[in-house]
Amino acid sequence: MPQHKSAEKRVRQTVKRRVRNRSYMTRMRTMIKKFDTTTDRAEAENLLNETKAYLDKLTSKGVLKAKKAANTKSQLERRVNAL
């Protein structure tokens, strides 16, 4: 239990951020799963652009680390090229 007012505020902020970040990450994973299930190259390229933009957005918000986003984008690019 927090003993100071600032610690109580920090707990409230942390809870709000965790909920927000969780929804961001869930959406990201859903986008990647949708990308994985497609077999059409044109549709895959479309989804790739959307997913890459979303990863960049998460990186700028600080939800995702830059290297993690870069590695994920690279992996997705390789999957598109394999189609």
C-alpha angles and dihedrals in degrees: 000000000000114000099194135053092241091053091051090052091048090054091051092049092047093052092050093047093047092053092047094046091047091057091048092052093046091053091048092052091047091052091051092048090050088050091051094052096055120096099180111096095211092051090045091054090050092051090044092058092048092047094047091050090050092049090052090050091052090048092052090049091051094242092117130034116245096239093049090053092047092050092048092049090049092050091050091049090054091052091053092049090051092058 
